[in-house]
Amino acid sequence: MTSCQATTRSNEQCSRNALKSGYCFQHDKDAQILMFKKELARMHHRVRRYTQISNDLNSKILDIQKLDFIKAELARIGGSNKPYRGIIDNQCYRTELESLFDIPFRNIPQAYDELLKRRNKLVHPYSVDDHFCKYGQFK
């Protein structure tokens, strides 16, 4: 039988007989605990990464859904035959628009443009100017 590979607190090699793992029963448990701690740290890192990816995807879906909801409400407010921009810029719909966007009327066109830009970047990634370089090549 071989002796345990572990070193004791007094910096001497453990004198007990080793198991198949190369450590005695006491040090084998310590080695397993260290192994489990390392694996747990790796799993925790993966969970954090997947949570971040999931949150990012969720915010993208919410942007798309929010714009679709706003467009449906704009069609309800101003009629389905008017362009959305015409409804947003029209002072007649001020109170409805402020309650829909929950911001002052003067900030609504900018908020709508930003939401539209984020949504278009997600839904139409290759027709957004950011993806084209000189001569129409993709980045």
C-alpha positions in Angstrom: 0.0 0.0 0.0 1.1 3.5 -0.7 1.0 6.4 1.8 -1.3 9.4 1.5 -0.1 12.2 -0.8 -1.3 15.0 1.4 0.9 17.1 3.6 -0.2 17.8 7.2 -0.2 21.1 9.0 3.3 20.5 10.2 4.5 20.2 6.5 5.1 16.5 6.8 3.6 13.8 4.5 0.6 12.1 5.9 1.5 8.6 7.3 -1.9 6.9 6.7 -2.5 4.4 3.9 -3.9 5.9 0.7 -7.1 5.0 -1.0 -7.5 4.7 -4.8 -7.5 8.5 -5.1 -4.1 8.7 -3.6 -5.3 10.2 -0.3 -6.3 8.7 3.0 -10.0 8.7 4.1 -9.6 12.1 5.8 -7.7 13.9 3.1 -9.8 12.3 0.4 -12.8 14.1 1.8 -10.9 17.4 1.8 -9.8 16.9 -1.8 -13.4 16.1 -2.8 -14.6 19.3 -1.0 -12.1 21.4 -2.9 -13.1 19.7 -6.2 -16.8 20.4 -5.4 -16.0 24.1 -4.6 -14.2 24.5 -7.9 -17.0 22.9 -9.8 -19.5 25.0 -7.9 -17.6 28.2 -8.8 -17.6 27.2 -12.5 -21.3 26.5 -12.3 -22.0 29.8 -10.6 -20.0 31.6 -13.3 -22.1 29.8 -16.0 -25.4 30.7 -14.3 -24.3 34.4 -14.1 -23.4 34.3 -17.8 -26.7 32.7 -18.8 -28.7 35.0 -16.6 -27.1 38.0 -18.2 -27.8 36.6 -21.7 -31.4 35.8 -20.7 -31.9 39.3 -19.3 -30.5 40.8 -22.5 -32.8 38.8 -24.6 -35.8 39.6 -22.4 -35.1 43.3 -22.7 -34.9 43.0 -26.5 -38.3 41.1 -26.6 -39.8 43.8 -24.4 -38.6 46.6 -26.7 -40.3 44.8 -29.7 -43.5 44.2 -27.8 -43.5 47.8 -26.4 -43.3 49.3 -29.8 -46.0 47.0 -31.2 -48.2 48.0 -28.3 -47.5 51.7 -28.9 -48.2 51.4 -32.6 -51.5 49.7 -31.8 -52.5 52.4 -29.4 -51.5 55.1 -31.9 -53.7 53.5 -34.5 -56.5 53.5 -31.9 -55.9 57.2 -30.9 -55.5 58.7 -34.4 -57.1 56.2 -36.7 -55.5 53.4 -38.7 -55.1 55.5 -41.9 -52.8 58.2 -40.4 -49.0 57.7 -40.2 -47.7 57.1 -36.7 -45.4 60.1 -36.9 -48.3 62.4 -37.8 -50.2 61.2 -34.7 -47.1 61.7 -32.5 -46.5 65.2 -33.7 -50.1 66.3 -33.5 -51.0 68.5 -30.4 -54.6 67.3 -30.6 -53.6 64.0 -29.1 -51.4 65.5 -26.4 -53.2 64.0 -23.3 -53.5 60.5 -24.8 -49.9 60.5 -25.9 -48.6 61.7 -22.6 -50.6 59.0 -20.8 -49.4 56.4 -23.3 -45.7 57.3 -23.1 -45.8 58.6 -19.5 -43.4 61.4 -20.4 -44.0 65.1 -21.4 -45.3 65.8 -24.9 -42.1 67.5 -26.0 -40.0 64.3 -25.3 -42.4 61.9 -27.0 -41.0 62.1 -30.6 -37.4 61.5 -29.4 -38.6 58.5 -27.2 -40.5 57.1 -30.1 -37.5 57.4 -32.4 -35.1 55.7 -29.9 -37.6 52.9 -29.4 -38.1 52.5 -33.2 -34.3 52.5 -33.8 -33.7 49.8 -31.1 -36.5 47.7 -32.5 -35.4 48.1 -36.1 -31.9 47.1 -35.1 -33.2 43.9 -33.7 -35.8 43.0 -36.3 -34.0 44.3 -39.4 -30.3 44.0 -38.5 -29.0 44.0 -42.1 -30.9 47.0 -43.3 -29.6 49.2 -40.5 -26.7 51.5 -41.5 -24.4 50.2 -38.7 -23.8 46.9 -40.5 -22.5 48.2 -43.8 -19.0 49.4 -44.5 -17.7 51.0 -47.6 -19.0 49.6 -50.9 -21.9 47.7 -49.2 -19.7 45.1 -47.4 -20.8 43.7 -44.1 -18.8 44.5 -41.0 
